[in-house]
Amino acid sequence: MPVCFRVALIAALFLSLPGQRLLAVDVVGQPPGYSTEKFRAEWHQKPLAKVLDDLSGWIEKPVTRSAEVSALGARTVTLADEHKVPLRETLEVLERTQQLHITIEPLRLRIETAENFRDRTRRQVDLNLRDYGTFFVPLDTAAKNLAVAIPTDFAGISLLAGGDEKGRTPGAGKNQAATSLLERLRSQGHDGGMELRGNGNIFMLLTPDEETATRASLVELYRVMVRRTDWRVTFGTLPTTEAPAGGLMSRSDAEALVLRLKNPRSLSLTSMNGQRVNAATRTDRAYLADLEVVSEHLDPTVKVLSLGQSADLRALAGFNCTWVGFSLAWADPLADPPTSEVSAVGGPRRPVDSTMTLKKDEAGPVTATVTPTPASAGLHGESVAITKPTWWTWQPQGECYLPSQSALVLVSEHPAGRAVIVLSETTP
């Protein structure tokens, strides 16, 4: 469709709009005289090729056009002025309406498309990705086991709005690889024949503006990767009638809940964005797990029980929420542990000491009290009663999106009523 403009009207319109202006043609060196001479355009449904020929004849200099512009020569142009105006104003309207890029040079007028101009001004840029911490990988540290094994992945309850079939967020907790970085830059329109070479050097053909934008993207990527997140995980109990339902709540309500907990114990953690960290309050307790008779001697089996609280977190901070994968563990000893009998069979009847000192390299010395009882009928040896500890344990795990200024509250059964865990981000 032909479009008719008046230069003075269009200039006044765009200059009057906030944040809008006419595209200014490029000028190489000092503006040549022909760019300021007044010219009256009278093009009615005229092919673009003829328009450019008219300009060449009027300025008495060649008008160089790219192959892509020559291919557009049949496009019709309608541009009529009531009065003569400086040639540069006419060129600005022509550049904008026909989506061209015009460069005024002393000895010629260059006409090309925006893509031609971009490619012509590109130069090879060598970016060292190590300068932007692209290959910096923060160390992951997973929590050690308590009473039972802690899973190595976050695959429990999920409060995510989306994710894969296991409820996990794709790519959560993984650092940006160099190949993924190239795809990210391409998606932002910085694909200038980029190629990854050597030990982290990327070669690209970029314009000055594209180079600035690419470097800014790398700086932003590093800033996001090393962003710090602070967390506090509080463990405590409440009577059954006073326990909340659990779920997400505001940070202020969560802080008030922490003040009501019985025997609260808190863990503080700090990590970089996407890093896996852990903290724990552990008490290691060695105990006699079994006895066997070997060569008429009692051979003890000693195990170590770890009790306390543990928090294993990985967090990815966003704009208004944070993705957090958590694996928590809580193990408390129970009162009145049971006593079991172990038959020490295989040797002649002989007295058994009431107190034994056992030594295991990994657990240190352990003193166990055993109670001899009469042997069962037809058996030789003694039956020994040993006391094994028992414990209550809870291991909530999963992942969720935690909105800003909110906390996650988990509630479970506990011998003292209800066990409550409050997971809250404390990043300033």
Steps between C-alpha positions, in 0.01 A plus 500: 500500500646840407549742785504879461682720754573863539844554642416795724187330638676169578796673664271706722294193592790280613690776673188581703452145631679419832795270445455502118719653231572451133782267413802709413705393200866429563756755388864414433728791591372855464151526345554562126338803346246306296338366819387848605389625158125529465319246292131446419394137468226425249473123486154358425491121477856507375723188518769513764768446236387817316488693830862413570594592142333841550704555818821408318427746223406781737810472728722420195663215687455124485240331718647165602235240580543150642377193317207471740397860429530440125265204540243744645522729197142432388353617832292814443563817697266796549660799670393853407608826664315830466822698536869439469670364812860400577587173329592342832139531624373329185753222548392451862137448395604275214719295733220454752212429263693263273692328783837590354832606649645808333856624548604843371863497385694784337528330161196273496168413659487142636161322513469162672267300722533492879635144474761613244614778730520269801705241315729764350582649839559167674850407605649193659489506879684252722328459837672303774214339691725440801510877551127483575511196729313283250690188601491580870313218674421549872571189703196293599502352851235245588397430859622187680252238610327511834313197637407389149640575156434845353397488131743645249231681301197712577204286396253517790202731534477761225329837523607600149261655254676310221785260439582163353325171569682469834400849610847642459579823324698430182861610542456605863827510687715460190758753391482661159722304261691670221282342231184617677653845521537510122133412459408773745698759305348383173150533646580864581586569137880504541569220253785640295654173387602415856730208558644352820871426473785396723460522874194721525558762231203597287551671163216713368435750223328790674416862450614734779145507641473121489837463673387732779176304540683165498748608766212634710324161470812320624537738793134452592536121477795507741314735736204263512722195550683641804190654655489410870205340674469469879273251676390402848346163584344473846398169664268482802191343648153618601205341676260338259231762562740790429666372183425676167382317191825560312564641153602847383457798731634853524844550648360707788255221595779244473722702734216516753458123468873445569469690829229255615699181427615278786872419502570685175821425313599710199739445211631788287622447143650726233555403138560640156218477250445134413761367743415205726590555865427335832513557875433268792494464877610140550571278797676173416420214736668158484301201619526121525295359215578126522718233663641184352712221645825454312754251639327500838518880516228758451546701179303827523346693211513873569305757297486878513168684511489866397223703661406864461382724215630546147414731210609445139391781263543619144344835406460697176401862559259669261341843485200451730550143618768243565509137394628288788564126512530368853588175675455531876563243771407485867581211735422499874571215747203337669479429874488144641690322223413130467721215615560198277666165571786365295591133535872454533509135393791284397738471793499335840302659781711774649420812699440820308621830643226745576699787346689488170725764347487485122725688264440584136743722309232708335286542810743509790460300824147401601398362838201266491320335788386146433279281718573123498191278504468123521561326172209352315440130538732287292732791413847572624608852586315802632217726385604864532256790520615814316326835483467663158402865460182595318424831338233708331594634158344727235648580161290747301635571154377668185503834320287808464485856373525720807354848439684802635447567873351155560600178677425128471364325810502119528313311774508132603420267790747498789512323838471845662199601290583653164838549332528835317766611252508860375703566181548871432725709276681775690680666207487879554 
